[in-house]
């Protein structure tokens, strides 16, 4: 009964299912591992952020260049603000309110590249008149170190007027400031009133963001593919068995040889039957196809 499993068609079906199930298992567990890695990374970043809040600030040069391990670390740097090059970063949310960042470049005393410093956040539209002036003279800035932002993650507004910036990073500042800039920035931990502190962001691809839950969704998809492949194999298997059972009972397709309802067979609807003539002699047909009795005159 199961010899059909050895036919070439079923060999192809069986090989496909046998290969697809372990492949889908591998891909599903791989996506699950990626999700778990992101969860572990998120927990590590939370612990690191908590430790950074109470840790002693470290010199900026010890934390550069910015890495996943140094993002959010408290950094300290001494220099002079350049208020002439101050920029506003609009459309930034804080605690559900819309506002803007106040970014002032700091020229370090050690002669290094300028450091973008976000002095704080203000609610409302980016209005330079509402921004308190930057401290003058030599200052020591302490705040959380941040990596350059990505336009894809920030979604900055377009068509900004002069004096405003959409993305914080050296790539966007190089054409705005007249001097080299670090590919990093610092958000001040304790800004002056009325500015509010900007909380540090986590490093890219280390939190439970949409990418993490995409990995979880892909895991479910790969396991669903396994269930679909097994279900379709079972459906084809059952149909094959039913077809063999019907053939054994003589329930073939209409029109098949031996089928009582096939055209030309005895008793078939519409099939021309020989009409017996009077006296029991079979009738015959002439050349025109008309039925004639043997006794009929020519």
C-alpha positions as CSV (number, residue, x, y, z in Angstrom):
1,X,0.0,0.0,0.0
2,X,2.9,2.4,0.7
3,X,4.9,1.6,-2.3
4,X,4.0,4.9,-3.8
5,X,6.5,6.4,-1.3
6,X,9.3,5.0,-3.5
7,X,8.2,6.7,-6.6
8,X,10.3,9.5,-8.0
9,X,7.7,12.1,-7.2
10,X,7.5,11.1,-3.6
11,X,11.3,10.8,-3.3
12,X,11.4,14.5,-4.1
13,X,8.8,15.3,-1.6
14,X,10.4,13.3,1.2
15,X,13.9,14.7,0.5
16,X,12.5,18.2,0.6
17,X,10.8,17.7,4.0
18,X,13.7,15.8,5.5
19,X,16.1,18.7,4.5
20,X,13.8,21.6,5.3
21,X,12.9,20.5,8.9
22,X,16.5,20.6,10.3
23,X,17.3,23.8,8.3
24,X,14.3,25.6,9.7
25,X,15.2,24.3,13.2
26,X,18.7,25.7,12.8
27,X,17.5,29.1,11.6
28,X,14.9,29.3,14.3
29,X,17.3,28.6,17.1
30,X,19.8,31.0,15.6
31,X,17.3,33.8,15.7
32,X,16.3,32.8,19.2
33,X,20.0,33.0,20.2
34,X,20.3,36.5,18.8
35,X,17.2,37.6,20.8
36,X,18.7,36.2,24.0
37,X,22.0,37.9,23.3
38,X,20.2,41.2,23.0
39,X,18.3,40.6,26.2
40,X,21.6,39.8,28.0
41,X,23.2,42.9,26.4
42,X,20.3,45.0,27.6
43,X,20.7,43.8,31.1
44,X,24.4,44.4,31.1
45,X,23.9,47.9,29.8
46,X,21.4,48.6,32.6
47,X,23.9,47.5,35.2
48,X,26.6,49.5,33.5
49,X,24.4,52.6,33.5
50,X,23.6,52.2,37.2
51,X,27.3,51.8,38.0
52,X,28.2,54.8,35.8
53,X,25.9,57.1,37.8
54,X,27.8,56.6,41.0
55,X,31.3,56.0,39.5
56,X,33.9,58.7,39.5
57,X,34.2,60.6,36.2
58,X,37.1,59.7,34.0
59,X,39.1,62.0,31.7
60,X,37.6,62.1,28.3
61,X,40.8,61.0,26.5
62,X,40.7,57.7,28.5
63,X,37.2,56.9,27.1
64,X,37.8,57.7,23.4
65,X,37.2,56.4,20.9
66,X,33.6,55.6,21.9
67,X,32.8,51.9,22.1
68,X,29.9,49.8,23.4
69,X,31.7,49.5,26.7
70,X,32.3,53.3,27.2
71,X,28.9,54.7,26.0
72,X,27.2,56.1,29.1
73,X,30.4,56.4,31.1
74,X,30.8,59.6,33.1
75,X,33.5,61.7,31.4
76,X,35.2,65.0,32.4
77,X,36.9,67.5,30.2
78,X,38.2,71.0,30.8
79,X,38.1,73.7,28.1
80,X,36.2,76.8,26.9
81,X,32.8,77.0,25.3
82,X,32.4,78.5,21.9
83,X,29.0,80.3,22.1
84,X,29.3,81.7,18.6
85,X,29.0,78.2,17.2
86,X,26.1,77.1,19.4
87,X,23.5,74.9,17.7
88,X,19.9,73.9,18.5
89,X,18.7,70.3,17.9
90,X,14.9,70.4,17.4
91,X,12.2,67.8,17.7
92,X,13.6,66.0,20.7
93,X,11.3,64.3,23.2
94,X,11.8,64.2,26.9
95,X,9.3,62.7,29.3
96,X,6.6,62.9,26.6
97,X,7.2,66.6,25.9
98,X,8.5,68.0,22.6
99,X,11.5,70.3,22.8
100,X,15.1,70.8,21.7
101,X,18.7,70.2,22.7
102,X,21.1,73.0,23.3
103,X,24.5,72.0,21.8
104,X,27.6,74.1,22.5
105,X,31.1,73.1,21.2
106,X,33.8,72.9,23.9
107,X,37.4,73.6,22.9
108,X,39.5,71.4,25.1
109,X,42.6,72.9,26.9
110,X,44.7,70.0,25.7
111,X,44.4,71.1,22.1
112,X,42.3,68.2,20.9
113,X,39.3,68.2,18.6
114,X,36.3,70.2,19.7
115,X,33.7,68.2,21.8
116,X,30.0,68.7,21.2
117,X,28.4,69.3,24.6
118,X,24.6,69.1,25.0
119,X,24.1,71.5,27.9
120,X,20.5,70.5,28.3
121,X,16.9,70.4,27.0
122,X,14.2,73.0,26.7
123,X,10.5,72.5,25.9
124,X,8.9,74.1,22.9
125,X,10.2,75.2,19.5
126,X,13.9,75.8,19.0
127,X,14.1,79.4,20.0
128,X,17.5,80.9,20.5
129,X,16.1,83.7,22.7
130,X,15.0,81.1,25.3
131,X,18.5,79.6,25.7
132,X,20.5,80.7,28.7
133,X,24.1,81.8,27.8
134,X,26.9,79.3,28.0
135,X,29.4,79.8,30.9
136,X,32.4,81.9,30.0
137,X,36.1,81.3,30.6
138,X,37.6,77.9,31.5
139,X,35.1,75.3,32.6
140,X,35.1,71.7,33.5
141,X,32.3,69.7,32.0
142,X,31.1,66.4,33.5
143,X,28.6,64.3,31.8
144,X,27.7,61.0,30.1
145,X,29.7,60.1,27.0
146,X,27.6,59.4,23.9
147,X,28.4,58.0,20.5
148,X,27.5,59.7,17.2
149,X,23.8,59.4,16.3
150,X,22.5,57.6,13.3
151,X,19.9,59.4,11.0
152,X,18.0,56.1,10.7
153,X,17.6,55.9,14.5
154,X,16.9,59.6,15.1
155,X,14.6,60.4,12.1
156,X,15.7,64.1,12.0
157,X,13.5,66.8,10.4
158,X,14.6,68.1,7.1
159,X,15.0,71.6,5.8
160,X,16.3,73.0,9.0
161,X,17.3,76.7,9.1
162,X,20.9,77.9,9.9
163,X,21.8,77.4,13.6
164,X,19.9,74.1,13.9
165,X,21.1,70.5,13.6
166,X,19.3,67.3,13.0
167,X,21.8,64.6,13.9
168,X,24.7,64.9,16.5
169,X,27.9,63.6,15.1
170,X,31.1,64.6,13.3
171,X,29.5,63.7,9.9
172,X,26.9,66.4,10.3
173,X,29.1,68.9,12.2
174,X,32.1,68.8,9.9
175,X,30.4,71.2,7.4
176,X,29.0,73.4,10.1
177,X,31.9,74.1,12.5
178,X,35.1,75.7,11.4
179,X,37.3,73.2,13.2
180,X,37.6,69.4,13.7
181,X,35.1,67.7,15.9
182,X,35.2,64.5,18.0
183,X,32.9,61.8,16.7
184,X,31.2,61.7,20.2
185,X,29.4,64.1,22.4
186,X,28.7,64.6,26.1
187,X,25.4,65.3,27.8
188,X,25.8,67.4,31.0
189,X,24.8,65.6,34.1
190,X,23.8,68.7,36.1
191,X,22.7,71.5,33.7
192,X,21.9,75.1,34.8
193,X,18.3,76.2,35.1
194,X,16.0,76.2,33.2
195,X,17.8,73.5,31.2
196,X,16.9,69.9,31.9
197,X,19.4,67.1,31.8
198,X,19.3,64.9,28.7
199,X,19.4,61.2,29.8
200,X,22.2,59.2,28.1
201,X,21.1,56.7,25.4
202,X,22.2,53.1,25.2
203,X,24.6,51.9,22.6
204,X,23.2,50.9,19.3
205,X,22.0,47.3,19.0
206,X,22.3,46.7,22.8
207,X,18.7,47.3,24.0
208,X,15.3,45.7,23.6
209,X,14.5,47.7,20.5
210,X,12.4,46.8,17.5
211,X,15.3,44.7,16.1
212,X,15.3,42.5,19.1
213,X,11.6,41.7,18.7
214,X,12.1,41.1,15.0
215,X,14.5,38.3,15.9
216,X,11.8,36.9,18.1
217,X,9.3,37.1,15.3
218,X,11.6,35.4,12.9
219,X,12.0,32.6,15.4
220,X,8.3,32.0,15.4
221,X,8.2,32.1,11.6
222,X,10.9,29.4,11.2
223,X,9.1,27.1,13.5
224,X,5.8,27.8,11.7
225,X,7.5,26.7,8.4
226,X,8.3,23.3,10.0
227,X,4.7,22.8,11.0
228,X,3.5,23.9,7.5
229,X,5.9,21.4,5.8
230,X,4.8,18.5,8.0
231,X,1.2,19.4,7.6
232,X,1.4,19.5,3.8
233,X,3.4,16.2,3.7
234,X,0.6,14.6,5.7
235,X,-2.1,16.1,3.4
236,X,-0.4,14.7,0.3
237,X,0.1,11.3,2.0
238,X,-3.6,11.1,3.0
239,X,-4.7,12.0,-0.6
240,X,-2.5,9.3,-2.0
241,X,-3.9,6.7,0.3
242,X,-7.5,7.8,-0.5
243,X,-6.8,7.6,-4.2
244,X,-5.5,4.0,-3.9
245,X,-8.5,3.0,-1.7
246,X,-10.9,4.5,-4.3
247,X,-9.1,2.6,-7.1
248,X,-9.4,-0.6,-5.1
249,X,-13.1,-0.1,-4.7
250,X,-13.6,0.7,-8.4
251,X,-14.3,4.4,-7.7
252,X,-12.1,5.7,-10.3
253,X,-12.4,8.9,-12.3
254,X,-15.4,9.2,-14.5
255,X,-14.5,8.2,-18.0
256,X,-11.8,5.8,-17.1
257,X,-11.8,2.3,-18.8
258,X,-14.0,-0.1,-17.0
259,X,-16.1,2.7,-15.4
260,X,-19.8,1.9,-15.7
261,X,-20.4,5.5,-16.6
262,X,-17.8,5.7,-19.3
263,X,-19.0,6.6,-22.8
264,X,-19.4,3.6,-25.1
265,X,-19.9,1.1,-22.3
266,X,-23.1,-0.8,-21.8
267,X,-25.7,1.3,-19.9
268,X,-23.8,4.6,-20.4
269,X,-26.1,7.5,-20.8
270,X,-26.4,8.8,-24.3
271,X,-24.5,5.8,-25.8
272,X,-26.2,4.4,-29.0
273,X,-27.6,0.9,-28.3
274,X,-28.4,-1.8,-30.8
275,X,-32.2,-2.0,-31.1
276,X,-33.4,-5.6,-31.5
277,X,-35.7,-6.0,-34.5
278,X,-38.9,-7.9,-34.6
279,X,-38.4,-11.6,-34.1
280,X,-35.3,-11.1,-31.9
281,X,-32.8,-10.5,-34.7
282,X,-30.4,-7.8,-34.1
283,X,-30.9,-4.6,-36.0
284,X,-28.2,-3.3,-38.3
285,X,-27.1,0.1,-39.5
286,X,-26.9,1.1,-43.1
287,X,-24.1,3.3,-44.6
288,X,-25.9,6.5,-43.6
289,X,-26.0,5.3,-40.0
290,X,-29.8,4.5,-39.9
291,X,-30.9,1.5,-37.9
292,X,-32.6,-1.1,-40.0
293,X,-34.3,-4.3,-39.3
294,X,-33.2,-7.4,-41.3
295,X,-36.7,-7.7,-42.6
296,X,-36.8,-4.1,-43.9
297,X,-36.9,-3.7,-47.6
298,X,-34.0,-2.2,-49.4
